[in-house]
Structure formats: structure tokens, C-alpha cells
Amino acid sequence: MTSVLITGATSGIGRQLAIDYATRGWNVIACGRNKDVLTELSEKFANIDSCDFDVTDRMQTVNTLRTLPWIPSLWILNAGNCEYIDNGKMDAKLVERVFQTNVFGLTNIIEAIEPHLMSGQRVAIVSSIASELALPRAEAYGASKAAAGYIARSLRLDWRERGVEVSTIFPGFVDTPLTAKNTFSMPMLITVEQASKAIQNGLDKGLANIYFPKRFTWILRALGALPYSWQHAITGLLFKS
């Protein structure tokens, strides 16, 4: 039987991934801060174990993940946060909060799981298509996800001799509790079920980079290849708060 550990498993994409992998018969370690949701998942699925910790707390993360009920073959590092800068007015505390989860929380998890990593395993890190194109109000979120993507690509190089594969996941807009707070139009919004399916399919194929939904992420990747002056003009028209 195959096994997976998923962070950020108490809501959104992470919760759906935990449910879908458990339904497929995988052993799942669901990680998050919401004890009620973790208990609900464990009670509903006999093959889901849970770990309750806050990824932004380094020592708590390391200590919790030091001993696991079993060592998974797949690690999906999905925990994340999203807040936006309003009217171009920099808010350093906001940026710090977003980076605390999306960057430092990510590196806390990586440090904690690294002693468990061995040849044949795969680590999947959730970035965002926002990391590949500068978008309005996304100074904090986009920069944090760009950092996450860079970390993933560097680890792919550093871990290849150990036989540990790394995948980077680039979602577009997904209907989650985080995006439900958005006050702007979200083109080609997809469900968490669709997102989970896209991630599972990509990881099953061993893809290094997983983009979805395909048409939307292709458009943003194409825009990201244009000169910065063109990008600025086009995104200013396409994405208005």
C-alpha cells in the first residue's frame, strides 16, 4: 500500500487530497492546526492518521515530525496563507505573516522531514501560478510563492543524487476558504475536487512541474515570458480589483 503525508490538510486543496488519497486506499498522514477537522478525517477513514502542529513553529514542527507512525513515500507540502496588499500601501506585518507560513513554515517542514527522506520518495511543494507573473496586490503572496518555487527547484537539484524527486505544483484559482475572501474576479476558477485530481494525476506521472487549470496557467506563463513593460500593461487591464 502506498502512503502520503499532507500538510495543510484541514481545509481546501489539502483536505480534498487527504480524502481522495484515502479513498484510493493510500495510508494518509493528515497534518494541520484544526484538531476538529483532523479528528473528523481520522474517524471517517481508518487509513488516515493525523498530526496536529503549526508549521510556523519550528520546534513544534520538528518535534512532531521526528516520530511518525510510518514513513510515507510521498510528501505533499501544501500549508499556505494568502493576504493582499491594498492600494500599493506596503504592510510589512502582513508580508511577514504570509512569509511566515509560505516560506519559513515550508522550510520548517523540509528540515523536519529531511531525516526521513530516502531514495524513491517524492516531495511535492505547492507554489502558485502567481509566482510566475507579477499581479496587482500580490506583493506578499506572489513573492512568497516565488520563493517556495525556487526552493523546490533548488532541492530538485540537490536531492537528485539521493534519489529523492521533487515536484512543484502551480495552481491557478481554486475555490477554497482562502479564495472565498477574494473581492476580485477569479478567471477559470476550479473546484478543490478538480485541483486534487490534477495534482494526483501529475504526481502519478512523476511530473516535475504540475500546472492547472491548463489553459489559465498556460496564458499566465506565456504572459510571464513577455518583456516586463508588456506584462505590466496587459496584467493591468486583465486584473482589476
QUIUR-V54844 format. One record per helix or strand of 2 or more residues. SS is the DSSP state (alpha for helix, beta for strand). FROM is the first residue (numbers start at 1). LEN is the number of residues. If there is no record, write none. Layout:
# QUIUR-V54844
ss=SS from=FROM len=LEN
ss=SS from=FROM len=LEN
This chain:
# QUIUR-V54844
ss=beta from=3 len=4
ss=alpha from=12 len=12
ss=beta from=27 len=6
ss=alpha from=35 len=10
ss=beta from=48 len=5
ss=alpha from=58 len=9
ss=beta from=74 len=4
ss=alpha from=92 len=25
ss=beta from=122 len=5
ss=alpha from=129 len=4
ss=alpha from=139 len=24
ss=beta from=165 len=7
ss=alpha from=179 len=3
ss=alpha from=192 len=13
ss=beta from=209 len=4
ss=alpha from=214 len=11
ss=alpha from=228 len=11
